Structure formats: structure tokens, C-alpha cells
Amino acid sequence: MEEENPETTRELHETSLYQEIRPTQWPIIYSPEYNIGFLGLEKLHPFDAGKWGKVYGFLKDAGMIRDDTTVRATEATERDLLVVHTKGYLNNLKWSINVAQITEVPPVALLPNFIVQRKVLRPFRYHTGGTILAGKLAQERGWAINIGGGFHHCSADRGGGFCAYADITLSIHFMFDRLQGISKVLIIDLDAHQGNGHERDFMDDKRVYIMDVYNRGIYPHDGYAKRAINKKVELQHFTDDKVYLALVDRHTTEALDEFQPDAVVYNAGTDILEGDPLGNLSITAQGIIERDRLVFSHVRSRNIPIMMVTSGGYQRSTARIIADSVLNLKKQGLIPCEEAENAPKPRIAIPRSQSEGFLARFKRTCQSQPETNQNAASPEGGSSLTDT
């Protein structure tokens, strides 16, 4: 008798993360809550904590999206997080010193935890909600992009590397639990760093196949987690476009052919960019744009749903590159949404007090005056001018 998989028997909780969207909305997810900013402390980490808002702004400026044609992420609740995270881990986040270690910003340890929850962890929970929703939208639309997320160093019971919640693991478990037809998921992790968080989470889970292409000479050096990688591609320092793109092209094709997944989670880190202080690779901006095109082309040509998260990237120029890559995917016909492209601009209802001209308002005021005087002079109204 086949052993029952406990994952399939887990009782589903009510969640607001799997929201329905209109046909006129791109499956592009964002929230202004993504961006982290508090007294300049975010500047103590090389990560651009406002990157996501810049990407969204660039896409709006290019005319691709509007506020009414994109999807707003909602915050993952504790119950949502407990689908993967242990209660003990979430309790540890109630100590500021632990969050300081995870975010690699030491002064965070000195802040009251209610401030840390509001200014640091709450944005991460919005990112996580966006990544979870992206899985659902990818199945419905064929593709989805969360402008944030990609916290691939966080696992069920520990965080690190500026990753406080395991959004990739959570999104996959939500797909397994709630989406029919999703029983095999391929993770394509092309961030410069090894994705040790989701690797630890899916160590013995045959439903998940992991392809990880990373610089072997940088953080996190997690030898144990490497055992979970099905297709491991370790890069040398300063790997360039030609070598990198050939490796991505070949191994993506092989992974798709070997595993034949029902969905793909694409971790599209831009810390591979030349000059990145942590990635230490030599991929150009055009190389990143071509990388994303290759991945989407291979996956979409097989009619497999794909969701993308933006993950790492530690230079100010990465926001522009991410936006340019999304625009290129649209140009190449890899992320279509005709209804959103042709959606009419919403009509803004103007309150009557603002829409009326001065003469109209004056006329309305005059017309109401006699009625007021009549009420004042009536017997029911009490005293009147004639009483004096």
C-alpha cells in the first residue's frame, strides 16, 4: 500500500492571498508596501530597498501598465506563513536581534520589535503574499511576474541573506494544495547566489526539481543544501555573457525535458550584473535581458505556466534592467495580455461640489433659501419675526 503523503491531507485554511483579478489586469503583482525605508537604516545594506518601486515606475512611464491594470499584493498572514514556517521560527522574528542578523543590518537589533515588524518584516510579508499569488495567476494566465520576492535563502526554520520568509517554498506549497493539475514544479534559480533556502525545504521532495546556476565562490557555501539540486551549474568568478547564456540555454532545455513540470518558478536575480559587489560575475545588462528571454521562450513554447520573482541585485541600475527585460518579454510576445493592453482608462468621478461651476452652486443656494425662511416662520418652527 502506498504511504499517504501528509502534504495532501493538510487542512486548508482561509486565505485572502488567492484573489481574483479582472481580465483587464496584467498578471504583474506589486504593492507600494514592498519598499523598505526607515531613518536611512536600509542604506546600511547594499541591497536597493526601493528597487521594486522603481521597476514599477519605469513600466508605468513606458506606458505598459497603469495602477488599474496591475495587481496589488496583499500581506501574508501568520496563518499563511505557517503553511511552511515553524511557529518557533516566526516567534524568533519577534526579537529584533534575530531580524538584524537575517537582514544583515546590525542597528536593527536596537529598535523596538513593533517598529521592526512594521518597517522591515511587514514589507517582506507583502512580497511573500505577491509570490504566493503569482503561482495562481501563472496557472490561470500562463505567466505571472511578482516585481518583488525571491527570498531564496530563507527556509522553513531559518532566515538569512536579507531573506526573512520562504516565499518560493510557500508559493509552491500553495500551488500543490490549492491548484488542480499542479503536482510537479521546476525551480529555475538564476540569482548569482545558491538558493539554499528552497533547497533545504525540498531536500527529499520528488515533486520539485531544482536547477541552480550560481557563483560557487560566494555566499552561502551551503554544502548540505547542494544535495537537493537536481541540475547544478557552478560558475567561476567573472563568467561572461557568452559562457553564461550558453549554459542557461542548454541546462534549461535539459531540465524541462527531464522533469516535464506542471509549472515553473523562475528566480530572476540581477546580481549577476557586472560590477555587482556581491555577485562577482560579468554579465551585461543585455545579457540579463537575453537570459530572461531564453527562459520564458523555452517554458512558454511548451505551454507550461511560469511565474517570475526578481530576487537579488545590488546596484542602482538593476531596476532599469528589470523593467527593460519585462518590456522586452512583452515585445517578443512572451507575456501577452491583450485585454490589459486595450483597457480603457478609468473615468474619475468628480464630486458635485467640484464639478459644478460657481453660478450653478449660487443658483442652488438661492433656490434653497425661501424654503429655509418658510420653515423658520411656521408655527411648528417656534419663534418667528412676527413674534417680536
N, C-alpha and C positions, 0 to 999 in steps of 0.2 A: 504494500500500500504506500502511495506517495506521501511523504511527510507534508503536512499542511504548512504553508508559508504564512507566518504571523503577520506579514505586511498586508496580506489580502483580507485579513479578518479584523483589522483595526477599525474601531468605530469612528465614523466621520463626524467631525464637529461642524457647527455652523460657522461659516466664514464670509466676510464681505469682500474678500480679495478677488474671487472669480466673478467679476462684474460683467454685465452685458454691455456691448458697445454698439453704436449706430453704424450702418453701412457707410456713412459719410465720414467716419473717423479712420485715419491711418492706424494700423496696429503698432504705433510708436508710443511708448509709455514714458512719462516724465512727471515730475512734481517739483515745484519751487522748493519744497521741503528737502529735496536731495542735498542742497548746498549747505556746507558746514561753515559757520563763521561765528566766532565768539572772542572778542577782545584781541583779535590777531593771533590767538594761540594756534590756529590752523596753519599759520605760516611757519611754524616750527617743524613741520613735516614737509618733505619735498613734494608730496602729492598736492596737486592743484585742487583744493576742496571746493572750488567753484566751477570746475571744468564742465559739469553736466549742464548748468545753466547757460554756459557759453555755447555749447553744442546746439542746444535748443534754440538759442538766439540766432545762430548762424543759419539754421534750417528755416527759421521764420523769415529772416532777411532775404534768403534766396527765393522765397515765395512758395516753397514746397508745402509748408504746414502753417496752420493757424491754431490758436488756442482751442477753437471749437472743432477742429478736425484731428486733434490728437487725444490721447487717453491719459487721464490723471491717475497716478498711482495712489493707493490707499495704504495706510500704515499696517504692517503685520502686527497682530495682537500676540499676547503671551501664549494664548491657546494655539495660534497658528505656528508659532516658533516651537512649541512643544511637540509638534509632529516629528521633529528631528532632534532638537536640543534637549539635553537633560535639564531637569529642574535645578540641579546643583550648579550647572554652568550659568544659567540665567540668574541665579542668586549671586553668583560671583561678580556679575556685572553691576551689582548694587554697591560694590566697593570701588571707589574712584581709582585706587591704586592699580586694580586689575585692568580697568579700561585704559589707563595710562600706558601700561605695558603692551596692550593689544594695539593701540593706535600709535605707539612709539613717540608719544608726546609727553615727556615727564611732568610738566607743570599741571597736567590734567589731574594728577594724583592729589593736588592741593585743593581742588574745587569740591564744594558740597555735591553729593551724588545727584541731588534733584536737578542741579544745573547740568551735570554730565548727561543725565538721561535726556534732558530737553534739547541741549545744544549739540550733542555728539551722537548718542545712541538713537534718538528719535529719527534723525535723517537716515541712519543706516536701516532702520525698520521700514521706512518708506521705500528705500532702494529694494529691500527684500520683498516687500509687497509687489513692487513692479516686476521683479524677476519671476515671482510665482504666477502673476497674471500673464506674463509673456508666454508661458507654456501653453495656457489655454488658448490664447489668441493665435499662436502659431498653428495649432491644430485646426482652428476654425478658418484661418485666412491663408495658411500655407507658410507664413512667416510672421515674425514679430521682432521688434527691437526695443529693448529697455535701454534708454540713454544712460542709465546708471548700472549699478550692480556688478557682479563678477567678483565676489569676495571669496576667491578660491583657496585662501589659506586657512579659512575657518572650517572646523569640523563640528560634529555634534557636541563634543565636550571640551573644546578649547579653541580660542581665537589667536590671532597673531597677524603680523604684516599688514596692519591697518584694516583687518577684516574681523568684524565682531559677530556677524551672523552668517550662517552657511546657506546663502541664498540659492546657490546652484543645487545643492543637495535637497533643499526644501522644495524647489520648483519641480524637481524630478519626482519626488515622493508624492506631491500633489497630483502630478500627471498620472502616476501609477494608480493612485487611489480614486481619482475622480474622472478621468477621461477614458472613455471606451476606445479600444484599438491601440492604446499605448502600453506596450509590455516590454519594449527594448529601446533603450536610449543610448545614443552615442554622444560622448562629450569630446569636442574638439577644442583643446585648450592651447591657444597660441599666444598667451601672455609670455613675457620673457622669463618669468619665474615658474618653477614647478608648482602645479596645482595640488599641493599636498593635502589640503582640506577635504575636497571631494574624493580624493584618492583613499584617504583613511576611511571615509564614510562608506564607500562602495567596495572595500577591500575584497569581500567574499560574495559580492552580489553579481551573479552572472547575467542579470538583466541590463547591466550597464557596462559599456565598453569605453575605455578611456584612451584617447590619443593625446599625448602631451609633447609639445615641441618647446624646449626651453634651454636657456643657457646653463650648462652644467656647473659653471664656476661661481654662481651667485646663490643667495638665499633661496630656499630654506635648507638645502642639503639634507632632505628627509629620506634617508635610505629605506626606512621601513615603508613609507608611503609609495615609494617607487615600485614595490612589489605588485601594486594594484594596476599599474599602467600596462595596457594591452599592446599599445604601439608607442614605444618610447623613442624620441628623437632628441638626442642631446647635442646642443650646439656649442661651438667654441666661441671665445670672445671675438668680437668684431666680424662675425659672419655677415656677408653682404647679400644684396638682393638676389643675385644670380643663384647662389648656392641655396639660399633660404627658400625662394619661391619654387625651385625645383623639388626640394624636399617636401614642402607643403602640398604641392600638386600631386606628387606620387603617393605620399602616405595617406592623404585624404581619400584618394581613389581606392586605395587598398583597404582602408578601414571600412568604407561604405560597402565595398564588395564582400568583405569577410563577414561583417556583422549584420548587414541589411537591417538597419534600425527602423523603428517606427517614428522616431523624432530625433533631432539633433540639437544639442545645446552648444552654442559657439561662444567661447570666451575670447573676445577680440581685443586683448590688451594692446596698447600702443607704446608700451615701454620698450619695444624692440627698436624704436626710432634711434637713429644715430645721434650720439650726444647725450642720450638718457643717462643720468648719473647712477642709476641702479641696474638698468638692463644690460648695459655694456655690449650692445650689438651695433651693427652698422647698416640698418635697413632705412632706406629713404622714405620720404612721405609718399612718393608714388609707389614704392614697394608695398607699403601698408595698404594702399587703395587697391592694388592689384591682388594682394593676398586675400582681402575680403571678397573681391570679385570671384576669385578662384573657388573659395569655399562655398559661397552662395550658388555659383554656377553648377558645381558638382552636386550639391544637395538638391537644389530646385529642379535640375534636369531629371532627377529620379522621383520627383513628386513626394519628397519627404519633408514634413514640416521642420522649420528651423527657427530657433529663437537665438538672438544675439544679445550679449551684455558687453559693456565697454571696459570693465576691469581696470588694470593699471596703466600708467602713463604719467611721467613726472616732469614734463616740460610744458611750458605755457602754449606751445604751438600744437599740442596734441588735440585740443578741442577743435581747431580749424580742420585738422586732418580727418578726425572722425566725421565731422559734418560733410566734408568733401567726399569721403568714402560713401556715406549714405546717399548723397546726391548722385554719385556715380552708379550705385546699385539701381537707383531709380532710372537713370539714363539708359542703363543696359537692359531694362525691362525685367530685373530680377526681384523687385519689390513693388509689384503693381497694386494700385487701389484706385480704380477709375472713379468710383463714387466720391472718394475724398478729393481727388483732383478737380472734379467738376462741381463740388459742393458750393452752393450759393452762399455769399456772405450773409451772416445773420442780420436781421433788421433790429436795430436797437430801439426799444420802446421809450419814448420821451415822456416824462410825467406832464400832465396837462398844464401845470403851473409854469413849466419851462417852454412848452410848445406854443402856448397862447402868446399873442402879441400884447402890448400894453393896452391898446384900445379895447381888445376883447376882454381883458381882465377888468378894465374900468367899467365897461358896459355891464358885465356880470355883477360887479359890486353894486352899481346903481340900481339894477333891477331887484336886488335883494333888499334894498333899503326900505321901501314902503312897507313891506311885509313886517320888518322889524318894528317900525313905528306903530303899525296897526296892533301888533301884539302888545306893545307897551301900553296902549291906550285902552285895551279891552278890559271889561270888568274882571275877567279871570286873572288879568296881569297885575292886579293890586293898584298901587298909586299911579296917577296919570297927571298930565299937565293941568287938567281942569280941576283937580282936587285942590290946587293952590288958589 
